[in-house]
């Protein structure tokens, strides 16, 4: 019988397997949508896990082993699902750094994200180890909830130089009317962002990276956010600055995402 699972090392996780994560915050993860038992951007997810493991633990589980664990969880569930792979050390975070990392895989119902358009509050915040998708990030949840309390849908972050970087659980993308513009700042490069960027290149769609500050927003022709749920949720306002509807921009982002082949782990 197919069902959603939580697995450690390819087997059903028990309470003692989950305790190190329940009481610790030193771990990293990647999240993905599985469709028909396959994944878009599998190479990017493996690269993310490998790089983050080297940063946090000084060693990484071989890609083939990670693929085995992903496959086991996917095969235990329905064809379409959400999957999160978390890398941690069961010895705990305040132990010698030579502990071997392990992978906990969790599956759940498939997700597609909100339809939007979203209004984003502007918050000055720089994530620690911004390039790592790590756990225990109380700040992004706090700022998201503060934004909602203030009448927004979510929060977008600016760094100490005043540059927009990312949103709470999203990457930002902008449109100037003919090219996709990616913000230049320290951020987590999402797997969906990586997929869209390489497929835009293959489709011949112009794109560039540049600093974007709130004062630059009136000169842009549209904005969207993306994450593992979806490649394009329209943004209607950032701070006090309204942004125009850009259906062609959103369609371009979706086209690029759909051009990425699905791969079995």
C-alpha positions, -999 to 999 in steps of 0.1 A, spaced: 0 0 0 14 34 -9 15 61 17 35 91 28 66 83 48 94 95 71 125 74 65 160 74 80 185 55 59 157 40 38 136 26 66 107 39 87 120 65 112 113 58 149 110 84 177 147 80 186 156 88 150 136 121 151 147 133 185 180 148 173 162 170 149 134 179 173 158 193 198 185 208 175 189 233 148 221 224 130 210 207 98 202 215 62 177 203 37 162 205 2 126 204 -8 111 192 -41 79 183 -59 78 148 -73 55 142 -103 50 108 -118 78 95 -95 103 120 -111 119 152 -101 129 184 -120 164 196 -113 175 165 -95 211 174 -102 206 208 -85 191 192 -54 220 168 -51 245 197 -56 227 217 -29 229 188 -4 265 180 -12 277 216 -10 258 224 22 271 192 39 306 201 31 300 236 45 283 224 77 299 190 83 331 190 63 319 158 45 290 147 23 271 115 16 278 102 -19 252 113 -45 244 77 -54 235 70 -18 213 101 -16 195 90 -48 189 55 -33 172 71 -3 151 95 -24 140 65 -45 130 44 -16 108 72 -2 92 79 -36 85 43 -43 67 40 -9 42 68 -18 19 79 -46 33 91 -79 28 128 -70 41 141 -37 62 167 -19 95 155 -6 120 170 19 155 156 25 172 168 56 208 162 64 220 161 100 242 143 124 224 121 150 251 127 175 238 162 179 250 197 171 273 202 201 295 172 194 328 168 176 326 178 140 337 144 126 303 128 130 290 113 98 259 131 84 227 111 78 196 118 56 160 119 68 135 119 40 99 129 45 71 129 19 36 145 19 8 157 -3 19 175 -35 18 213 -34 15 240 -60 18 273 -40 -5 303 -39 -19 319 -71 -11 355 -60 -7 383 -68 12 390 -36 21 421 -17 55 419 0 66 440 29 102 452 28 124 441 57 161 446 63 174 411 70 205 391 59 204 353 65 234 337 81 251 314 56 227 327 30 238 302 4 228 272 26 192 260 30 195 254 67 169 247 94 161 268 125 155 301 107 132 318 131 138 352 115 121 345 82 90 330 98 89 360 123 91 385 95 66 367 74 41 368 103 48 404 110 42 412 73 8 394 74 -1 413 106 7 445 87 -16 437 58 9 421 34 11 385 21 48 379 28 82 397 33 110 406 9 144 412 24 169 439 17 205 438 28 226 464 46 234 480 12 197 484 5 195 457 -22 166 433 -25 178 398 -22 150 372 -16 117 367 1 110 345 32 108 312 13 110 325 -22 135 338 -48 126 371 -65 126 376 -103 119 409 -121 109 419 -157 120 450 -175 98 444 -205 122 423 -225 146 406 -201 144 387 -168 163 406 -141 177 387 -111 187 406 -79 224 408 -71 229 401 -34 238 373 -10 209 348 -11 199 312 -13 199 302 -50 168 280 -52 166 249 -73 136 263 -92 156 295 -98 185 274 -112 161 255 -134 145 286 -148 178 304 -154 194 276 -174 162 269 -194 158 306 -201 193 305 -216 184 275 -237 152 293 -249 172 324 -258 154 347 -234 175 376 -223 184 377 -186 208 396 -164 219 400 -127 220 435 -112 215 453 -78 178 461 -74 168 486 -47 132 497 -38 139 530 -56 145 509 -88 111 492 -87 90 519 -105 112 513 -136 104 476 -138 76 460 -157 67 431 -133 79 408 -105 73 373 -94 85 349 -67 94 312 -71 103 282 -50 100 244 -52 62 248 -53 60 269 -84 81 289 -109 59 320 -110 37 337 -84 30 373 -95 38 401 -71 16 432 -72 34 454 -47 67 455 -28 66 479 1 46 509 -11 55 505 -48 29 489 -70 41 466 -98 22 461 -131 7 428 -141 30 409 -164 13 378 -177 39 374 -205 66 374 -179 49 348 -158 42 326 -189 79 328 -198 90 316 -163 65 287 -165 76 278 -200 113 277 -189 104 255 -159 83 231 -179 112 228 -204 132 211 -177 129 173 -180 117 152 -151 143 127 -139 139 95 -118 163 94 -89 
